[in-house]
Amino acid sequence: MNTLIRLYLFIILLPLVGYSQGLNKPPQQNVFIVVIDGVRYSESFGSGAKYIPHLFNDLKPLGTLFTNFRIAEEGMTSTNPGQASILTGNWQLIANNGTEHPKKPTLFEYYRKAFDAKETDCFIVAGKKKLEALAFSSFSEYGKDFKASTKCFDLNNNNKVYDSLIVALDYYHPKLVLVNFPMTDKEAHSGSWDAYIAALENADSLIYLLYNKIQSDPFYKDNTTILITNDHGRHTDNFTNHGCDCDGCEHIMLLAIGENFEANGINDSLHYQIDICKTVGDIMKFKTPFAKGNNLIAK
């Protein structure tokens, strides 16, 4: 075969090789799901900038605020069930003590299986040890082989969660992350209103730091979607607890920042916690076949 023929074949076949290699290539878009544990809507965006000045003044103009975002009656307004519902797109009535895995596949499992991704591409970083149970499901065909990495500790300290998150970002650059800031829930359970509000203000500051960290890192800058939400609210008439279907427990926040969401957007249509899973799958270009939620992205 002479040189001209070899060159011709190289030019013709090169795009096909690149295409075949790209079929299973992970997406360019990263997603962070940021959970402020156990905050009522009345203390988050329901109070404007009073307790969340950075979220309201600095970050809300960058994305879309969902003002009617809820946990339905089929859901359970507790920590592990709430975050399992986010991750699976199904209402997960699992144990709240970390002894039970989600019953449907999680976003981490879908992502890793779709792209043959490594474990450290997905992370849970949380101030509650029991959230380790959400790293993978008990669903056949998925499960432990496709689990997320975890850094979960029983810490009543949002700052330590943030520090652990930054270490994971700097060292591994995961593409799909769930981070849980626990202090709001723990301080509310203690019965101190002032401590609950201080924890919320602290989470507000750390999430703003996280946004700036993302924008300063070339790996994440301008190609990362951030979904800021809650796992559950708190009783309408008693902030110290939660777990029922009252408005305070079920009405939660969602602020979505990323290329698929309108800046300065307000969405007052009814949406549910389980809608996050299918939305993330669409953003990152993988299928979530067992998720029942809807897509939050405006068509």
N, C-alpha and C positions, 0 to 999 in steps of 0.2 A: 504494500500500500504506500503510494507516494505521499510526500509531505502535504501537498495541496488537498488530497482527499482526507487525510487525518485532520487537518485544520477545519475542513468543511464539517466533518462529523462532530468535532469538538464544539463548534458554534451551534449546530443544530441540537445536540444532546444536552448541553449544559443547562439550559432552562428547565428541561425535564427532570434532571437530577436535582436541581434546586427545589423544584416543586415537590418531588417525592420526599425530600428531606424535610420540607416545611409542613407536611400534612399533620404531623404530630407536634409541631413547634408550639411551646407555650405562648400565650398572648402577651402583648406589650402592656396592657392595662393592669395595674395592681389595684387591690381593694383592701381597705381597712374598715372593719366594723368596730366601732368604738362604743362601748356600753357604759353609761353612768348608772350604776346599780341602784335600782329602787327609788327613782325620783318621780314625784307627781308632776304632771304637766303644769299644774298651778304654780309650782316653784321654778319650772324651767321657762319655756317660751310663753307660758301663760302669764308670767310676771314681767315680760319684756326684758330689759337689760338689768333689772334690779339685782338678781343673783348670778346672772351669767353674762356679764358685760362683753367678754370676748366672743362668745358664741353669737350673741345678739348683734353687737356692733361691728365686729371684725369678720366673722365667718358667714353669718346669714346672708350678707350681700353677695357672697360668692356662689351661693347654691340655691336649692329649692327647699323651702320649709313645708313639711306636711303637717297641717294643723289638725287633721282629723284622723290621726294614726292610732290604732287601737289593738288591744288583745280581745279577741271574740270570746263568747261564752264557752266555746269549745276548748279554749286555752286555760292554762293555770297560771295565776299571777304570782309565781315564785321564781327563784333564780335559775336553777338548772332547767326546769321545763320551759321557761321563757327563752333562754339562750339556745336551747335545743330546737325550739320552734323556729327561731331565726335561722339556724344553720341547716335545717332540713326542709323547711317549707311545709311542715306539717305540725299540727298541734300535738305536742309531746307531753303526755301526762305521766312523766317518769318521776322516779323518786328524787327528792330535792336534796338528798344528802350525799350524792356522788356515788351511790352503789349501783346505779343503772345507766347503761349507755342509751343513746337515742335509738329508737326502733327503726328509723328510716335513715338512708345515707346522708351524711353531712356534706356541706360544700367542699370540705377538705378532701373527702374520699372521691367525690365527683371530679375535682380538679386533678388530683394525683393520677387517677385512673385514665382520664382523658388524655393527659399529656405525658404520662410516664414520668411524672415529676418526683423529685426527691422529698423526703420527709420535712427537711428544713425549709422548703418552699412555702410551707404552711405553719402557722404558729397560733397558739393560744397563750396569751400572757395575762395573768389574772391574780388578784389578791385574795382569791378563794380557792383552796386546794381542791375542793370537790368539783371544780369545773374541768379538771383533767378527764373526767368521764365523757366529756363532749368531744374528745379528740377523734373518736371513731364510733361507729354504730354497731349494732348487733345484726345488721341486715346482711343476708347472704349475698355473695358476689362482691361485697365491699369489705368493710370491717378493718381489723387491725393492720392488715398489710398496706392500707392506704391512710393511716392515721396522720394527724398533725403532730408536730413537735409542741411541747408544752413547757411553760415556765409558770407554774401555779403555786402560790404560797398562801398560807393563812396569815395575811397581813392586814391590819387596819391602817394602811398607809398607802395612799395614792402615789406618793413620790417614789416609793420603792418599786411599785409596779411600773411607773414611767421609766425609771432607771434600768430595770430589767428589759423593758421593751427596746430602749435605745441600744443596749448591748446586742440584742438579737438582730436589730436592723443593721447595725454597723458590721456585724460579723457574718450574718447569713443572707441579708437582703431578701427576706421572704416576700412573696408576692400576694399572699392571701393571709390576713391577720385578723384575729378577734382579740381585742383587749378589753378587760373589765376593770373599771375603777370601783373598788368596793366600799369606800368609806361612807358614802352617803347612806347606804342601806344599814351599815353597822352602827353608825352614829344615831340614826333615827330609831333603831331598835333599843338604843340605850335610853331613849326618852328625852334627849336634850335637843331642843329646837335649834339652839345656837350652834351646837356641834354639827348638826345635820346641814344647816345652811353654810357653815364654814367649809365642810367637806365638798359641798356642791361648788362653792366658789373656787376651791382648790382644783377640782376636776376641770372647771372652766379654764383656768390658767394653764393646766397641763395639756389640755387638748389644743389650745392655741400654740403652745410650744411644739407640740407634735406636728401641727400643720406647718409651722415654720421649718422644723427639722426636715420634713418631707420635701418642702420646696427648695431646701439648700442642698439636697442630695441628688446628684445627676441621675441616679438609678430610679428615683421616684418622681422627680420634678416634672410637672405637667403631664404625667401619665398615670396618675393615681386617683382613684375615687375614694372618698371618705364618707361613710354612713354613720352618723352620730345618733344614738338612740338609747332606749332603756330596756331592761328585761321585764320590768313590771313597774307599776306605780305604788301608791300607798292608799290606805283607806281615806275616803273623802272627809270623814269626821274624826279621824285619829291618825296622825302622821306616823305614829310609832310602829305600826304594823301593816300588813298587807295579806292578800290571799283570797279575796272574794271577787265578785263581779261588779262591784260599785264603780262609778265613773272614775274615782281617784285611782283605783287599782288598774283600770283598763285603759285609760287615756294616757298615752305616752308620746314622746317626741320623736321626730325623725327630721334631721337636717342632712340633705344629700348634696355633696360637693364633688363635681367631676364633669368631664366633657359631655356626659349624657344628660346633665341636669341644667336647667336654665338658671342663670345668675339672677339674683333678686326675685326668684320665683316663689309663689305661694300656691300650694295645692290644698284646697279645702275639701276635696272628695274623700269619701270613706276608703281607707286602706288599712291593711292588717299586718301584724308582725310577720306572718308567714310569707308575705310578699317579697321580703328581702332576699330569700334564697334564689328564686327564679330570676330576680333582677341582677344579682351578682353573676349568676351563670351566663346571662345574656351579655353583660359587660365584658366578661372574661372569655366569652366564646366557647363555653362548654355546656352540654346538656344536663338538665336536672330532671330526669324522667319521672321520679317519684315525688317531686314537689307538687303541692296543690295550690300554692299561692299564685298571684298574678304579678305581671311585670309593672314596676313603678315608673318606668321610663315613658315619657310622653311620646306618642307615635306621631 
